[in-house]
């Protein structure tokens, strides 16, 4: 236990300080949920890991004690459900008083928390999925989950940071940058000069705001995800899918004649091959955002899973020696994750810029070639 | 919640929040930042080219200065030389004039001396003549005190006349 907390502390000491200020988390938020199960129940690493990388209707920071005496330190979050009877908004803490029920599904027993509200009866699964009891009826879950709360937090930080940076440019007009402005200026210039300009060319200015936003959004959220108790936002497939869809829309909505020409009548391809090439090109339009979605999701989630797996080893073996070794490995991996955080932001932004660049590129050269062939 | 199943709610919030933030940041952060960066780059480029120009101007000014200095030096040398010449000429002239004057004075002096000498000689001659006459008179008086001697004299004179 001792090794565990010290490790968590060392793991992200400098950012922990920031975390305290930014997140306003209580000190005990450092402790993880590993001890939740206690000795009576067998420690289940898969459950622990999934709990940490997945989404939840409440923000769980720590649990003290075991079994019935356990004290959970959680931040209850609003649950927003849309059903046939309209919107239903309540705090997730209401489930604390819910009755435990057992339902059989495919021959397996599942435990649910059952909550009656008005005409609806909700079932909350162990994986924190809310469904309607009984059969039929629509239910859309627009809850402010842990990830949505973290999303709000991250964009608040982003707005504060970049308003402050923008203010620096107003204050230091015609002068050297200072403070936070001088920290972010090289990064903004990097996105502009090494991502947007080489990939898109002359029209890069139109797409620069999107690229900057997506770059800093992914980077900030990757870093927030590394905080103990932080949400795994950029490791959530819904988030990465949404980001990829935005790149997809921007790419295809700004696609010029040349771009569509390359897809539906690729220059220099014999007519006999067109029935094969054209479907491949069309599939290619969709594989690009798919690759963006999966790459970011998998990289960030994998990083979290590896760190959590190493930490789980301590509870599996219940040994101080394993604790020391796996703590050391976790520290190293956390440093790696700090690198991956900016690397994945860079890769997502660079690929987005390249896709946009391919869509807006003017190819005079190919036309000449075409003429030469005929 | 399943790991690889995208949740509708999160997609909704992600799109809403991200697009809102994109618009806010574009307008209030990225626009002023990129404009300021571009302006600064422009002003740096301008400042550099201006510095280069100033450097060239400076070099030109320096060479101009050198030329002016050289000219001034030359002028000074010329002035010195001409002044020297004028001075020399003046000395020469003065010398020549002095010599001429001296010669003239000498000539005048010589002439004055000659005149005085002439006058003196004339005076001496006159006095000698007077003296001679006096002497002759005295002698003649004495000689001619007796008649013999007067005859003698007349004879001598006649004799002298004959010779002439």
Interface residues (C-beta under 8 A of the other chain):
Chain A: X50 X53 X54 X55 X56 X80 X127 X128 X129 X140 X141 X142 X143 X144 X145 X147 X148 X151 X152 X155 X158 X159 X162 X163 X165 X166 X169 X170 X173 X174 X185 X188 X189 X192 X205 X208 X209 X210 X212 X213 X217 X236 X237 X238 X239 X241 X242 X243 X245 X246 X301
Chain B: X1 X2 X3 X4 X5 X6 X7 X8 X9 X10 X11 X12 X13 X14 X15 X17 X18 X19 X21 X22 X24 X25 X26 X28 X29 X30 X31 X32 X33 X34 X36 X37 X40 X43
